């Protein structure tokens, strides 16, 4: 954005030639889920879940937190969305 270039480009993550009117998207480029997840977990989670884990890790790091304080119970976050 700062360079004045569009982030959009041809869809590369799947074949969009037959089912979509547009073949242009703003895909996340250069994302490596292995920076945030173990290999077995990368295979278990879809790309959206991988982004969620990465965003959570980045938020914790940005807040200066490297894990829960001593004596704090583990926490789970569940999110979902439905497109009809």
MODELLER restraints for C-alpha pairs under 7 A, 6 or more apart:
rsr = mdl.restraints
at = mdl.atoms
rsr.add(forms.Gaussian(group=physical.xy_distance, feature=features.Distance(at['CA:7:A'], at['CA:26:A']), mean=5.63, stdev=0.5))
rsr.add(forms.Gaussian(group=physical.xy_distance, feature=features.Distance(at['CA:8:A'], at['CA:24:A']), mean=6.32, stdev=0.5))
rsr.add(forms.Gaussian(group=physical.xy_distance, feature=features.Distance(at['CA:8:A'], at['CA:25:A']), mean=5.19, stdev=0.5))
rsr.add(forms.Gaussian(group=physical.xy_distance, feature=features.Distance(at['CA:8:A'], at['CA:26:A']), mean=4.28, stdev=0.5))
rsr.add(forms.Gaussian(group=physical.xy_distance, feature=features.Distance(at['CA:9:A'], at['CA:24:A']), mean=5.15, stdev=0.5))
rsr.add(forms.Gaussian(group=physical.xy_distance, feature=features.Distance(at['CA:9:A'], at['CA:25:A']), mean=5.65, stdev=0.5))
rsr.add(forms.Gaussian(group=physical.xy_distance, feature=features.Distance(at['CA:9:A'], at['CA:26:A']), mean=6.41, stdev=0.5))
rsr.add(forms.Gaussian(group=physical.xy_distance, feature=features.Distance(at['CA:10:A'], at['CA:23:A']), mean=5.77, stdev=0.5))
rsr.add(forms.Gaussian(group=physical.xy_distance, feature=features.Distance(at['CA:10:A'], at['CA:24:A']), mean=4.60, stdev=0.5))
rsr.add(forms.Gaussian(group=physical.xy_distance, feature=features.Distance(at['CA:10:A'], at['CA:25:A']), mean=6.27, stdev=0.5))
rsr.add(forms.Gaussian(group=physical.xy_distance, feature=features.Distance(at['CA:11:A'], at['CA:23:A']), mean=5.66, stdev=0.5))
rsr.add(forms.Gaussian(group=physical.xy_distance, feature=features.Distance(at['CA:11:A'], at['CA:24:A']), mean=5.52, stdev=0.5))
rsr.add(forms.Gaussian(group=physical.xy_distance, feature=features.Distance(at['CA:11:A'], at['CA:25:A']), mean=5.66, stdev=0.5))
rsr.add(forms.Gaussian(group=physical.xy_distance, feature=features.Distance(at['CA:16:A'], at['CA:23:A']), mean=5.89, stdev=0.5))
rsr.add(forms.Gaussian(group=physical.xy_distance, feature=features.Distance(at['CA:17:A'], at['CA:23:A']), mean=6.78, stdev=0.5))
rsr.add(forms.Gaussian(group=physical.xy_distance, feature=features.Distance(at['CA:33:A'], at['CA:42:A']), mean=6.56, stdev=0.5))
rsr.add(forms.Gaussian(group=physical.xy_distance, feature=features.Distance(at['CA:33:A'], at['CA:50:A']), mean=6.15, stdev=0.5))
rsr.add(forms.Gaussian(group=physical.xy_distance, feature=features.Distance(at['CA:36:A'], at['CA:53:A']), mean=6.93, stdev=0.5))
rsr.add(forms.Gaussian(group=physical.xy_distance, feature=features.Distance(at['CA:36:A'], at['CA:54:A']), mean=5.76, stdev=0.5))
rsr.add(forms.Gaussian(group=physical.xy_distance, feature=features.Distance(at['CA:60:A'], at['CA:66:A']), mean=6.64, stdev=0.5))
